[in-house]
Amino acid sequence: MADERSVDVDEPTNPPPPTERPRVTCAGSRLSPVQEAWGAYVRHATRCSACRDVDQRCTEGAALYQAWRELTDAAFAEIGKRRP
């Protein structure tokens, strides 16, 4: 028989997790060209065995990386042209 000082083991000690999911971005939104190029490179590099092997070289991965670098350099150059 429990007295007033005992703990009810059926009572939850932690609050339940929130049931509301985080908001998802609109399906119509797009990433910047630099972000899309980086995503293309990462998608390829994480699935390609040659890209993951330090002793091998993948021409497709190198081309995707180079495309990302060129877009990044162009974006930085464009930012540098703007004056406040």
Backbone hydrogen bonds in HBPLUS format (Angstrom, degrees):
<---DONOR---> <-ACCEPTOR-->    atom                        ^
c    i                          cat <-CA-CA->   ^        H-A-AA   ^      H-
h    n   atom  resd res      DA  || num        DHA   H-A  angle D-A-AA Bond
n    s   type  num  typ     dist DA aas  dist angle  dist       angle   num
A0006-SER N   A0003-ASP O   3.25 MM   3  5.71 164.5  2.27 115.7 120.4     1
A0011-GLU N   A0008-ASP O   3.21 MM   3  5.66 160.5  2.25 111.1 117.0     2
A0029-SER N   A0026-CYS O   3.10 MM   3  5.48 164.5  2.13 111.9 116.8     3
A0036-GLU N   A0032-SER O   2.88 MM   4  6.18 160.3  1.92 159.9 166.2     4
A0037-ALA N   A0033-PRO O   2.92 MM   4  6.04 156.0  1.98 144.7 151.0     5
A0038-TRP N   A0034-VAL O   2.99 MM   4  6.21 156.8  2.05 146.0 152.4     6
A0039-GLY N   A0035-GLN O   2.91 MM   4  6.08 158.1  1.96 146.4 152.7     7
A0040-ALA N   A0036-GLU O   2.95 MM   4  6.19 152.3  2.03 145.1 152.2     8
A0041-TYR N   A0037-ALA O   3.03 MM   4  6.30 159.0  2.08 146.9 152.3     9
A0042-VAL N   A0038-TRP O   2.87 MM   4  6.13 167.5  1.88 156.5 159.8    10
A0043-ARG N   A0039-GLY O   2.86 MM   4  5.96 165.4  1.88 150.3 154.8    11
A0044-HIS N   A0040-ALA O   3.12 MM   4  6.25 158.4  2.17 143.3 148.8    12
A0045-ALA N   A0041-TYR O   2.78 MM   4  5.95 175.8  1.79 160.1 161.6    13
A0046-THR N   A0042-VAL O   2.95 MM   4  5.91 156.1  2.01 151.3 155.0    14
A0047-ARG N   A0044-HIS O   3.08 MM   3  5.45 143.6  2.21 108.0 118.6    15
A0048-CYS N   A0044-HIS O   2.94 MM   4  5.93 135.6  2.14 155.2 168.8    16
A0052-ARG N   A0048-CYS O   3.17 MM   4  6.41 148.6  2.27 144.9 153.3    17
A0053-ASP N   A0049-SER O   3.12 MM   4  6.19 126.4  2.42 136.2 148.6    18
A0053-ASP N   A0050-ALA O   3.32 MM   3  5.16 139.8  2.49  92.8 103.7    19
A0056-GLN N   A0053-ASP O   3.23 MM   3  5.56 167.9  2.25 112.6 116.3    20
A0062-ALA N   A0058-CYS O   2.99 MM   4  6.17 156.6  2.05 146.0 153.0    21
A0063-ALA N   A0059-THR O   2.91 MM   4  6.08 152.0  1.99 143.0 150.3    22
A0064-LEU N   A0060-GLU O   2.96 MM   4  6.22 158.0  2.01 149.9 155.5    23
A0065-TYR N   A0061-GLY O   2.93 MM   4  6.12 157.6  1.98 147.5 153.9    24
A0066-GLN N   A0062-ALA O   2.88 MM   4  6.05 157.3  1.93 145.1 151.7    25
A0067-ALA N   A0063-ALA O   2.93 MM   4  6.13 154.2  1.99 145.9 152.7    26
A0068-TRP N   A0064-LEU O   3.05 MM   4  6.30 154.3  2.12 143.6 150.2    27
A0069-ARG N   A0065-TYR O   2.92 MM   4  6.24 159.3  1.97 151.1 156.7    28
A0070-GLU N   A0066-GLN O   2.92 MM   4  6.17 159.3  1.96 151.7 156.7    29
A0071-LEU N   A0067-ALA O   3.03 MM   4  6.25 161.2  2.07 148.3 153.1    30
A0072-THR N   A0068-TRP O   2.89 MM   4  6.07 155.9  1.95 150.0 157.4    31
A0073-ASP N   A0069-ARG O   2.84 MM   4  6.04 163.0  1.86 151.8 156.3    32
A0074-ALA N   A0070-GLU O   2.96 MM   4  6.13 158.8  2.01 145.7 151.7    33
A0075-ALA N   A0071-LEU O   2.92 MM   4  6.09 152.7  1.99 143.6 151.2    34
A0076-PHE N   A0072-THR O   2.93 MM   4  6.20 161.6  1.96 154.1 158.6    35
A0077-ALA N   A0073-ASP O   2.93 MM   4  6.13 154.3  1.99 146.0 153.5    36
A0078-GLU N   A0074-ALA O   2.94 MM   4  6.16 151.4  2.02 143.8 151.4    37
A0079-ILE N   A0075-ALA O   2.95 MM   4  6.23 154.7  2.02 148.1 155.0    38
A0080-GLY N   A0076-PHE O   2.92 MM   4  6.12 149.9  2.01 143.9 152.4    39
A0081-LYS N   A0077-ALA O   3.17 MM   4  6.44 130.0  2.43 138.2 149.8    40
A0081-LYS N   A0078-GLU O   3.24 MM   3  5.24 137.3  2.43  95.5 106.6    41
